[in-house]
């Protein structure tokens, strides 16, 4: 005799724990990204290598996400959230030790680069478990507009982390440890969040019937063959790649525009990244969370605004126009990200949530395997080049969202995905 599934309710306590997890990892990652241009130039590592230093971690993230998503279908979401936090803590501590050794002259630049590359890859290998499990935990307990808002809420945690990470990183450049200081502090904060989640996040026992249903539907690679889901994932991969290129190129652009030394320019980098994160937060918690916009409209507006923002980065000289243009692009990305994530989730049944979460997590890793290195390579060739490319990508996605049947709601099967449009 089958057992009725538990009620689809996401408790405030559970959401708070997931929010804290997402926030802590975002603060650490964005804080690390914000200090690495300065650290690289202090260590004597080229801009191109600094941009590519996260590539192995991103590749491991993309490869392991489907594995962790499928495993969380069978073993439960909470254990995998804890695994992801463990990977975050280990990588931050290890990277801090490596950077400190390089700054003290104990390692030559090449050895510092290789050691950082390898240790950072542990975050991609294990950290991806948390991202896929957190989204699936939400999807297991929500439906319709509630799911869109919950996913946008987690996206808001990412944007708050993007605000706080670069904002506090300059204050964590401490005596003796220098630019390695933020990494050590983020690791300690990660330990605190891991203990918090272990204590307060409600467990999710997987009944045998539910596990069988999930396993049969949960393949993050096969989900790309689903015609109702594939357009959302294609949009998400292209959009995430453009956003990653923006983020990883930004530090070098700011350093060159303000004309200061790498360390002196750190506060300016933080200002631009905070402005972009605030814009993304307003998009996700304002238009998505409060106004209740649904995926179709969000995909269109997100593509248009991100396209315009990147074009203005090229067209407008100076620092303050750069702040405004990057904020506009980030506002567009802030609309588009929950749109493709929630749209893909709503396009499948309950048994496919692990597969969708794994695919979305894979996209997050795949978008930074080679794109940042290519973007910085283009920047070194011609500073405007990467932003021209990103503007073109987002303009193309706007057209795609208008023309593709699944995204443009030109067939009946998509009605339940984008109903209640505003």
N, C-alpha and C positions, 0 to 999 in steps of 0.2 A: 504494500500500500504506500503510495507516495505521500510525502509530507509537504504541507503547504509552505511556500516560501515565506520568509520573514517580511514584514511590512517594509515598503520602500520609503524609509524615513532616514534622512541624514540629520542626526542630532547636532545641536550647536556645539557641543563638546567635541564631537568627532571632527566637525568642520574646522574648529579652532586648532585642533592638533594638526590637521592636514595643512592649514594655513601657515602655522608656525614652521612646519617642515619646509614648505615651499619658500617661505620668506627667508629662513636661515641659509638655505642653499643658494638662493638668488643673491643675498647680501655678499656671501663669500665669493661666488663666481664673478659677480660684476665688480666687486672691490678688487679682486685679483686681476681682472682684465684692465681695470683702470690704472693699476700701478705697473703693469708689465712693460708698456712702452718706455717708461722712465727707467725701470730696472734693466731692461735690455740695453739701453744706451749706456747706463752706468757699468754694466758688465762687459760691454764691448761686443754684444751680439747684434747682428744686423736686424733691421726692421723686418725684413722678409722672414727670417728665422723666428723672430718673436711672434709674427702673425701665424706661422705654421706650427708653433710649439704645441698648440692644442689639437693638432690634426689627429694624432694617434688616439688621444682620449676620445675625440669625437667619432672616430671610426669604430672604436670599441663600443661606444654608446650605441651606435647604429646597429652593430652586429648583435649585441647582447640584449637589446630591448625586447625583441620578440621572444627570446628565451625566458626572460624574467616575467613578461606578461603572461605567457602560457603557464609558467610555474605558479604564478599568483592565482590563476584560475583554479589550480588544483589544491594549492596549499594555503590560500588565503592572502589577503592584501597586506595586513599589518606586518607580518614578518619581513616582507620585501621592502616596506617603507623603512624599517630598521636597518636592513642590509644596505640600502642606499645611503642612509645617514652615516653608517660606518665607513663606507667608501669615501664619502666626502671628508670625514675627519682625518682619515689616514692620508689622503692625498694632500690636504692642506698642511698637515704637520710635515710630511716629507718634502713638499715643495719649499716650505719655509726653511728647512734645514739646508737644502741645496742652494737656494738663493743666498742665504747667509754665508755659506762656505765660499760661494763665488765672490761675494762682496768683500770678504776678508782675504781674498787671494789664495785660498786653499785649493781652489779648482780653477783650471784654465777655462776660458769661455766655451770651448767645444765640449769639454766634459760636463760643464754646468748645463749646457743645452741638452745633451743626451740624457743626463740624469733627471732633469726636470721633465723631459718628454716622457720617460718611462714611468716615473712616479705619478705624473698627472694621468697617465692612462688607466691607473687603478680607479680613478673617479669615473671614467667612462665605462669601465667594466662593471662596477658595482653600483655606482650612483644612479644608473639608468633603472635599476630595480625600483627605486622610490618613485620616480616620475610616472612610470606606467601604472604602478599599483595605486598611487594616489588618485589618478584620474579614474581608474576602474572602480575604486572604492566609492567615489562620488556617483558614477554612473549606475552602480548597483543599487543606489538608494534614492535616485531622483528620476523624474520624467519631465518631458516637454520643456516649458519655459523655466521651470525650477532647475533643470539640468543646465540650461544655457546660462542662467544666473550664477549657479554654483561654479561652473567652469570659469566664467568670467571673474568670479571672486578669487579663484586660485590664480588667475592671470593677474588680478590686482596685486596679489602677494608678490608675484614676480616683479611688477613695476615698483612696488614699495621697496623691494630689495634692490632694484636698480637705482632707486633714489638714495637709499641709505648706504649701499656699498661704496660707491664713488665719493659720497659726501663724508663718510667717516674714515675712509682709508687714509687720507692725508694726515689725520690726527693719530693714526696708529703706526706711523713711521717713527719708531721709538729709538731712544739712545741704544747704542751698541748693535742692535739687530737691524736698524735702518729699514729699508724697503721690504725686508722679510717680516717685519712686525705685524702687518695686517694678516698675513697667513696664519701666524701663531694664534692671534686673537680669534680669528674666524674658526679655527679648529676647536678652541676652548668653548666657543659659543655653540658649535655643533654638538659637543658632548652634552651640554645642558639640554639642548633640544631633543637629543636622542633619549635621555632619561625622561623628559617630559612626555614624549610620545609613548614610550614603553609603559608609563604609568597611567595615562589618561585616555589614550585612543581605544575605544571599544574594539574588542576582537571581532573577527568575522568567521565564525565556524562555517565550513563548507559542507552542506549536506551532500550525500552521495548522488542524489538525483541532479542537484544543481551542478556538481562537478562534472558529471557526464555530459550535461547539456553544454556547459562552457567548453569542455575539451573538444566536443564535436564541432563547435562553431569558431574556436579560437585558434586561428592561424594568421599571424600578422603579415605574412607574405601573401597568402591566398586572398586576404581581404582587398588587395589591390585589384583583383579580378572582378570584384563586385561593382557593377555599373552604377549603382546608386551611391557608392562610397568613393570610387576612384576619382571623380572630378574634385571632390573636396581635398583629397590627399595630394593630387597634382598641384592644386592651388596652394596648399599649405607648404609643399616642398619648395616651390618657386618663391613664395612670399618669405618663408623662413630664411632662405638663402640670401635674399636681398637684405633682410634685416640684419643677418649675421655680418654680411659684408659692411653694412653701415657701421655697426657697433665696433668691429675690430679695426676699421680704418680711421675711426673718429679720433683716437688719441694722437695719431701721427699728424692728422690735419690740424688739430688744435695747437699742437706744439709749433708747427710751422707758421700758423696764422698769427699767434701771439708773439712769436719771436723770442721766447724765453728758453732757458735751459730746461731739460726734461723734468728735473725735480721742481723747479719754480713754476712750470706749466701745469703741475698736477692739480692745483685748485681750479684752473680754467677747464681742464678736462672734466673735473667733477661737476662744475656748473653746467656744462653742456649735457652731460649724461643725466643729471638730475632733472633738467628741463624736459628732456625727452621722456624720462620715466614718469614725471608728473603728467605730461600730456597723455601718455598711454594709460595711466591710472584714471584720468578723467574720462577717457574713452570707454574703458571697461566697466568702471563703477557708475559712470553717469549715463551714457547712452545705452549701454547694455544692461547694467544692473537696475537702474531706476526707470529708464524709458521703455525697457523691454523690447528693444529691437531684436529681430530674429536673423538667422544666418544670411538669407538672400541679400537684404539691404546692407548688412555689415560688410559683406564681401565687396560690393560695388563701391560704397563710400570709402572703405579702407584702401582699395586699390587706387582710387582717384587721388585721395589726399596724400598717400605715400609717394605717388608719382610726382605730384606738384612739389612736395617737400624736398625731394631729391633734386629736382630741377632748380629750385631756389638755392640750394647749397652751392650749385655751380654758378648761378647767375649773380648772386649777391656777395660782394667782398666784405671783409671785416669779421670781427668776432661776434658782435651782437646779432647781425643778420644770420650768422651760422647757428646761434642758439635758437632763434625763431624758426629757421628752416628745418633744423633737426627735430624740434618739438612737433612741427606739423607732420613730418614724415612719421614720427613715433606715434602720433595720434592716429594716423592711418593704419599703421601696423597694429595698434592697440584695438582697433575695430576688427581687423581681419583675422587676428589669431583666434579669439574665441569663436568666431564665425565658422571657420573650417573645422575646428576641433568639435564643437557642438553639432555642427551639421553632419559630420561623419558619424558621430555617436548616435544621433537620432535616426540615422538612415538604416541602422541594424537593430535586431531584436536584443533582448536581454543577454542571450548567450554569446553574442559577438562583442561585448564590451571590452573584454580583455584583448581581443585581436585589434580593435580600433585603438585602444590605449597604447598597445605595443607599436602600432604603425605610426601614431602621432609622436611617440617617444623616439622612434627610429628617425623620423624626419628631423627632430631637434638635433640629433647627432650628425646625421648625414649633411645637414646644411652648413656645418662648420668643419667638415673634413678637408675640403680643398678651397672653398669659397673665400675665406679670409686671406689665405696666401695669394690667391689669384687677384683679389681686390687690392691688396697692398702692392703686389707686383705692378698692377695697372697704375696705382697711385705714384709709385716711384718713376714710372714712365711718363705719366701725365696726371697731375693731381685731380683734374676734373673727370678723368676717364671712368673710374668706378661708379661715380654718382650718376653719370650719363647712362651707364648700363643699368643701374638700379631703377632709374626713372623709366627706362624703356621696359624693363621687366614688369614693373607694377602697372604701367599703361597697358601692356599686353594682358595682364591678369584681369584688368577691368573689362576689356573686350571679351575675354574668356567667360567671365561671370555673367555677361549680358547675353552671350550666344549659346553656351552649353545648356542642353535641356535640363540636366539635373540641377544646375546652379541657377538657371533662369526660370525655373518652375514652368517649363513648357510641356510637361507631361504629368498626368494625374498622380503617378506614384510618388511624386515629390511633395504632394500637398501637406502631408503630415509633418514634413521637415520644416517647412517655412510658413506654416499657418500663423495667423495673428500678427501679420506684418504691421508695422507702424510707419 
